Amino acid sequence: MRKLYIAMMGLPARGKTTVSSKLKEGLEQEDLNVRIFNNGALRRQILGEASSRAEFYNPENRDGLEAREELARLNMERAQQFLAEDGDVAILDATNVSALRREVVQKTLTDHPLLWVECTNDDQDLVEASILRKTRLPEFASLSESEAVASFKRRIAYYEHIYTPFSQEPCWIRVDSLRNRIIDEQISHNIPYYVNIRDILVSDWIRNLYLVRHGQTLYNMEGRIGGDSELTQQGLEQAEALGRHFRGFSIPYIFTSTRRRSHQTATPIYQGQDHCTVKALSEFDEINAGICEHMRYEEIKHKWPNEYRRRQKDKYHYIYPEGEGYITMKERVDKGLRKALYLSGNAEALMIVGHQAINRMILSYFLFRRTEDVPFIYIPQDQYFHIVSTQKKKLFEQVRFTGRRERTGTKPD
């Protein structure tokens, strides 16, 4: 069995640890013994809060530089020992953004092939959200949120100052960690498991996605579209039933829209969790019906008969005047899904509490429906969808969380 080093590269908050975890899980499914050697985890273990200050990462801080070099050396020694025994693949998870550090790694790890994997992400909003998530680590416990964010941004600036793209490294892959795309690569000699690694890097990695629609609203009862309606009593009961149903589950991340009905539905669920982060994403807001917001379809048919007929003829491509259509909101929903997956960091589970049109778009990503069929996907309010999508496992199931079928009063469209 051939052995391999995989060394990560990239600025902080770009998804290196998530990609490392994907690689480990994917390669383990090939009966390989894989271990991650994370410099940050080792640093926190040995130095604790002493390394949380930004000046620790200043290239001109000699003490900080020596401490970081020692940590890197120690992790490389551990990786070498792992492969010298029964290990197959050692993943070194660190920034490694300077050419000098990568040269040291290249000269040290010479006993087996070495593959570099760089993680990039050009979505600044997502980087900001990722930074905020990282500042909740124990090493920032003595700092306020604003102080921790400012410190982490200064840390990134120091890394940006020494960042050097690949040039002398013989084998590397550059990955867009948000979109799971290989941007560029160079392979000058044989790398074990290379074909499998590439497949893992471009695969979605969703262990458990629970896709929930908000409970019944006043607008659902009245047959109106859009708006920011609250839940009815039945909707609140549906939310409570969801909370009871998921009480035995571990859901570390719940993503909602910015609408009240989505928040109200999510509340009993995250209240039943021991540790749960809830984040609202505007990308999951319901379709904007423009001039038709707050109206019933019968009212639209009477007031704008031409618009009504146009929509009935082709619902997917129809765009509400001054609003959206399925086709125009596809990009934002796709981006929202990518954000949720990125921010959850390859967690064991995540939940999205969305809306009818939003959940149709998300489901179409996994169901591969024809575009003209997307507006007809059934999105009940007494059931949710459970989705697993990894390199080797695809699961899709619709689960009822109530003991009987309830009349939801939901508009058919």
matplotlib code that plots the C-alpha trace (Angstrom):
import matplotlib.pyplot as plt

x = [0.0, 1.5, 1.7, 1.0, 1.3, -1.4, -0.4, -3.0, -2.4, -4.4, -5.3, -7.3, -11.1, -10.9, -12.2, -8.9, -10.1, -13.5, -11.7, -9.2, -12.2, -13.7, -10.5, -10.1, -13.7, -13.5, -10.2, -11.2, -14.0, -11.3, -10.1, -7.1, -5.8, -5.9, -5.1, -5.2, -2.4, -3.8, -1.2, -3.9, -5.3, -1.8, -1.1, -4.2, -3.4, 0.1, -0.2, -3.8, -4.9, -1.3, -1.5, -4.9, -3.4, -2.7, 0.9, 1.7, 1.4, 3.4, 6.3, 8.6, 7.7, 10.7, 9.3, 6.0, 7.7, 9.9, 6.9, 5.0, 8.0, 8.4, 4.7, 5.0, 8.1, 6.4, 3.4, 5.6, 7.4, 4.1, 2.9, 6.2, 5.8, 2.2, 3.2, 6.2, 3.8, 0.4, -0.8, -1.6, -2.3, -1.2, -3.0, -1.1, -3.7, -2.0, -1.8, 1.6, 1.1, 4.8, 7.2, 9.8, 7.4, 6.5, 10.2, 10.8, 7.9, 9.2, 12.7, 11.4, 8.8, 10.9, 10.1, 6.7, 5.0, 3.6, 0.5, -0.4, -4.0, -4.8, -8.2, -9.5, -12.8, -13.5, -16.9, -16.1, -19.4, -18.8, -15.3, -16.7, -19.2, -16.4, -14.2, -17.1, -17.5, -13.8, -13.7, -16.0, -13.1, -11.9, -8.7, -10.7, -12.6, -10.9, -11.8, -15.1, -16.6, -15.5, -12.0, -11.8, -12.9, -10.4, -7.6, -8.4, -8.5, -5.1, -3.9, -5.2, -3.5, -0.1, -0.7, -1.6, 1.7, 3.7, 1.4, 3.1, 1.4, 2.7, 5.7, 8.4, 6.0, 5.9, 2.4, -0.6, -4.3, -6.0, -9.7, -12.6, -13.7, -17.1, -18.2, -16.2, -14.4, -10.8, -9.5, -6.0, -3.6, -0.1, 1.1, 4.6, 4.9, 2.7, 0.5, -1.2, -5.0, -4.9, -8.0, -10.0, -8.8, -9.9, -13.4, -13.6, -12.6, -15.4, -18.1, -20.8, -20.4, -23.6, -23.9, -27.4, -29.4, -32.9, -35.0, -38.0, -40.8, -42.2, -45.5, -48.9, -49.3, -52.2, -51.4, -51.5, -55.0, -56.1, -54.4, -52.1, -48.6, -45.4, -45.4, -44.1, -47.0, -46.8, -47.7, -51.2, -52.0, -51.7, -48.4, -47.1, -48.3, -46.4, -43.3, -43.6, -44.1, -40.9, -39.1, -40.2, -39.4, -35.8, -35.1, -33.2, -31.1, -27.9, -28.3, -25.4, -26.5, -29.9, -30.3, -33.5, -34.7, -35.1, -38.9, -40.8, -42.5, -39.1, -37.8, -40.9, -40.7, -37.0, -37.4, -38.7, -36.2, -33.1, -34.5, -34.4, -30.7, -27.8, -25.4, -26.9, -26.0, -28.9, -28.2, -30.6, -29.6, -31.5, -30.7, -33.4, -36.1, -39.3, -39.7, -40.5, -43.9, -43.3, -46.6, -48.5, -47.2, -49.9, -52.5, -54.6, -54.2, -57.9, -57.2, -54.2, -56.4, -59.0, -56.6, -53.8, -55.3, -52.4, -49.8, -51.9, -52.0, -48.3, -47.5, -49.8, -48.2, -44.6, -44.2, -40.5, -39.5, -42.2, -41.0, -43.4, -43.3, -41.0, -40.2, -38.6, -39.3, -37.9, -35.3, -34.0, -33.8, -31.9, -28.5, -29.2, -30.7, -27.7, -25.5, -27.4, -27.1, -23.3, -23.1, -25.0, -22.8, -19.6, -20.5, -21.6, -18.0, -18.8, -20.9, -22.7, -26.0, -27.6, -31.1, -32.6, -36.0, -37.2, -40.3, -42.2, -40.4, -37.0, -37.3, -38.4, -35.2, -33.0, -34.7, -34.3, -30.5, -30.7, -33.6, -32.4, -35.9, -36.6, -36.7, -40.3, -41.3, -39.7, -42.7, -44.8, -42.6, -44.8, -43.6, -45.9, -45.9, -46.3, -43.2, -39.6, -36.9, -33.8, -30.9, -27.4, -25.0, -21.4, -19.0, -20.3, -23.7, -26.9, -30.1, -33.3, -36.4, -39.5, -40.4, -43.7, -43.2, -46.9, -49.0, -51.7, -52.2, -53.2, -55.1, -52.5, -54.6, -51.7, -52.1, -51.6, -49.0]
y = [0.0, 3.3, 6.2, 9.9, 13.3, 15.9, 19.4, 22.1, 25.7, 28.9, 32.0, 31.6, 31.2, 29.7, 26.2, 24.2, 22.3, 21.4, 20.2, 18.2, 16.5, 15.7, 14.1, 12.1, 10.7, 10.0, 8.2, 6.2, 4.8, 3.3, 1.4, 3.7, 4.8, 8.6, 11.1, 14.9, 16.9, 20.3, 23.0, 25.3, 22.5, 21.7, 25.4, 25.8, 22.7, 23.9, 27.7, 28.3, 31.9, 33.1, 32.6, 34.4, 37.9, 39.1, 40.1, 36.4, 36.1, 39.2, 38.0, 40.4, 38.9, 36.6, 34.7, 34.1, 32.9, 30.5, 29.1, 28.5, 26.9, 24.6, 23.6, 22.9, 20.8, 18.8, 18.1, 17.0, 14.6, 13.2, 12.8, 11.0, 8.6, 7.9, 6.9, 4.9, 2.8, 1.8, 5.1, 5.5, 9.2, 12.0, 15.4, 18.4, 21.1, 24.5, 27.8, 27.2, 30.4, 31.4, 29.9, 29.5, 27.4, 25.2, 24.7, 23.5, 21.0, 19.8, 19.2, 17.5, 15.2, 13.3, 9.7, 9.6, 11.6, 15.0, 16.7, 20.3, 21.4, 25.1, 26.3, 29.7, 31.6, 35.0, 35.5, 38.3, 38.1, 34.4, 35.0, 37.6, 35.0, 32.4, 34.8, 35.4, 31.6, 31.2, 33.9, 31.7, 29.3, 29.1, 30.9, 34.1, 33.7, 36.7, 39.0, 40.6, 39.7, 42.9, 42.6, 38.9, 39.8, 42.7, 40.5, 37.7, 40.1, 41.5, 37.9, 37.3, 40.6, 39.2, 36.0, 38.0, 39.9, 36.7, 34.8, 33.4, 31.4, 28.0, 28.1, 25.5, 22.9, 19.9, 18.6, 20.8, 21.4, 24.7, 24.4, 26.8, 25.6, 27.3, 25.9, 22.6, 23.3, 22.5, 25.8, 24.7, 21.9, 20.7, 17.1, 16.3, 12.8, 9.9, 10.7, 7.8, 8.0, 11.1, 10.3, 9.6, 12.8, 14.9, 13.3, 14.0, 17.6, 18.3, 16.2, 17.8, 16.6, 16.6, 14.1, 15.1, 18.0, 18.5, 20.7, 22.1, 24.4, 26.9, 26.1, 27.3, 31.1, 33.6, 34.2, 30.4, 30.4, 33.3, 32.0, 35.1, 35.1, 36.6, 39.1, 38.5, 36.8, 35.1, 31.5, 30.6, 28.5, 25.4, 26.7, 27.2, 23.6, 22.3, 24.2, 22.6, 19.2, 19.7, 20.7, 17.5, 15.4, 16.7, 16.7, 13.4, 14.7, 16.7, 19.7, 22.1, 24.6, 25.9, 28.3, 30.4, 33.1, 36.7, 36.2, 35.9, 32.6, 30.9, 32.2, 31.1, 27.6, 27.3, 28.5, 25.3, 23.3, 25.1, 25.5, 21.7, 21.5, 21.6, 23.4, 25.1, 28.1, 29.8, 32.1, 34.0, 34.1, 36.5, 34.1, 31.8, 34.5, 33.5, 34.5, 38.2, 38.4, 42.1, 43.9, 40.7, 40.6, 40.0, 39.1, 36.0, 34.2, 34.9, 38.6, 38.5, 36.7, 39.4, 42.5, 41.3, 38.5, 38.6, 38.2, 35.3, 33.5, 34.1, 32.5, 29.6, 28.9, 28.7, 29.0, 28.4, 31.1, 33.6, 36.7, 38.7, 42.4, 44.3, 40.9, 37.5, 34.2, 30.7, 31.2, 34.5, 33.4, 30.2, 31.9, 33.4, 30.1, 28.1, 30.7, 30.4, 26.6, 26.9, 29.4, 27.1, 24.1, 26.2, 27.8, 24.5, 23.3, 19.7, 19.3, 16.1, 17.7, 21.1, 22.3, 24.8, 26.3, 27.7, 28.5, 26.7, 28.1, 28.2, 24.5, 23.6, 25.1, 23.4, 20.0, 20.3, 20.5, 17.0, 15.5, 16.6, 17.6, 19.2, 23.0, 23.2, 20.7, 22.6, 24.8, 21.6, 19.9, 19.1, 20.9, 20.0, 21.7, 18.5, 16.7, 17.5, 16.2, 14.3, 14.4, 12.8, 13.5, 12.4, 10.8, 7.3, 7.8, 9.4, 9.4, 11.2, 10.7, 12.5, 12.2, 13.0, 14.5, 14.6, 11.6, 12.4, 14.4, 17.9, 20.3, 23.1, 25.6, 26.0, 27.5, 24.9, 27.0]
z = [0.0, -1.0, 1.4, 0.9, 2.6, 1.8, 2.9, 3.0, 2.0, 2.1, 4.1, 7.3, 7.1, 3.6, 4.4, 4.8, 7.9, 6.2, 3.1, 5.2, 7.0, 3.6, 2.4, 5.5, 5.4, 1.7, 1.8, 4.9, 2.8, 0.6, 3.7, 4.2, 7.6, 7.5, 10.2, 10.2, 11.8, 12.5, 13.4, 14.9, 17.1, 18.3, 18.9, 21.0, 23.0, 23.8, 23.9, 24.6, 24.7, 24.5, 20.7, 20.2, 19.9, 16.3, 17.0, 17.6, 13.8, 12.9, 10.6, 12.5, 15.8, 16.3, 19.3, 17.6, 14.4, 16.3, 18.2, 15.0, 13.3, 16.2, 16.1, 12.4, 12.9, 15.7, 13.5, 10.6, 13.0, 14.1, 10.5, 9.6, 12.6, 11.6, 8.1, 9.4, 11.4, 10.1, 8.5, 4.8, 4.4, 6.6, 6.1, 7.4, 8.0, 8.2, 6.3, 4.7, 2.6, 2.5, 0.0, 2.8, 4.9, 2.0, 1.1, 4.7, 4.4, 1.0, 2.4, 5.5, 4.1, 1.6, 2.5, 0.6, -2.1, -1.2, -2.6, -1.9, -1.8, -1.7, -0.6, -1.9, -1.4, -3.0, -1.3, 1.2, 3.0, 3.6, 4.8, 7.3, 8.5, 8.8, 10.8, 13.2, 13.7, 14.4, 17.0, 19.1, 19.7, 23.3, 22.5, 22.1, 25.4, 27.0, 24.1, 23.2, 19.9, 18.2, 19.7, 18.5, 15.0, 14.8, 16.1, 13.6, 10.7, 11.7, 11.8, 8.2, 7.1, 8.4, 6.4, 3.3, 3.6, 3.3, 0.9, -2.2, -4.9, -5.9, -8.1, -7.2, -5.8, -8.1, -7.2, -6.3, -6.7, -6.2, -5.0, -4.7, -1.3, -1.6, -4.9, -4.7, -7.9, -9.0, -10.3, -11.4, -10.8, -11.6, -11.2, -12.2, -10.9, -9.7, -6.7, -4.9, -4.8, -7.0, -9.0, -5.9, -4.2, -7.1, -7.0, -3.2, -3.7, -6.2, -4.4, -2.2, 1.3, 3.2, 6.1, 7.1, 5.7, 7.2, 4.8, 6.6, 5.5, 7.9, 9.6, 8.5, 8.3, 8.2, 4.6, 3.9, 5.4, 3.2, 0.1, -0.2, -1.5, -0.2, 2.7, 6.2, 7.9, 11.3, 12.1, 12.9, 16.0, 13.9, 12.5, 16.1, 16.9, 13.9, 15.0, 18.5, 17.0, 15.0, 18.2, 19.9, 16.9, 16.7, 20.4, 20.1, 17.2, 17.3, 14.9, 15.5, 12.7, 11.7, 8.8, 8.4, 6.1, 7.4, 7.6, 10.8, 9.9, 9.3, 12.7, 14.5, 13.1, 14.0, 17.6, 19.2, 17.3, 18.5, 22.0, 22.2, 21.2, 23.6, 21.2, 18.2, 16.0, 14.2, 11.3, 9.0, 5.3, 3.0, 0.2, 1.7, 1.7, -0.2, -3.9, -4.3, -6.1, -6.9, -7.7, -6.7, -3.1, -0.5, -3.2, -3.8, -7.2, -7.9, -7.4, -9.7, -12.3, -12.1, -12.0, -14.3, -16.5, -18.9, -16.2, -14.7, -18.1, -18.7, -15.3, -15.9, -19.2, -17.9, -14.1, -14.0, -16.4, -15.4, -13.5, -11.4, -12.5, -10.2, -8.6, -9.2, -10.8, -10.2, -12.9, -11.5, -7.9, -8.8, -8.4, -4.9, -3.6, -4.9, -3.2, 0.1, 0.0, -0.6, 2.3, 4.7, 3.8, 4.1, 7.4, 8.9, 8.3, 7.3, 10.5, 11.2, 10.5, 9.5, 9.0, 6.6, 7.6, 4.3, 2.2, -0.5, -3.6, -1.8, -0.8, -4.3, -5.7, -3.1, -3.7, -7.4, -6.8, -5.4, -7.3, -10.8, -11.8, -15.2, -14.7, -15.9, -13.2, -10.3, -9.5, -9.0, -6.3, -3.3, -0.2, 2.7, 6.1, 8.2, 6.7, 6.1, 3.8, 5.0, 2.5, 2.6, -0.3, -0.1, -2.6, -2.0, -0.4, -1.7, 0.5, 0.0, 2.2, 3.1, 6.8, 8.5, 12.0, 13.0, 13.9, 11.4, 8.2, 9.0, 6.8, 6.3, 4.3, 2.0, -1.4, -4.2, -6.0]

ax = plt.figure().add_subplot(projection="3d")
ax.plot(x, y, z, "-o")
ax.set_aspect("equal")
plt.show()
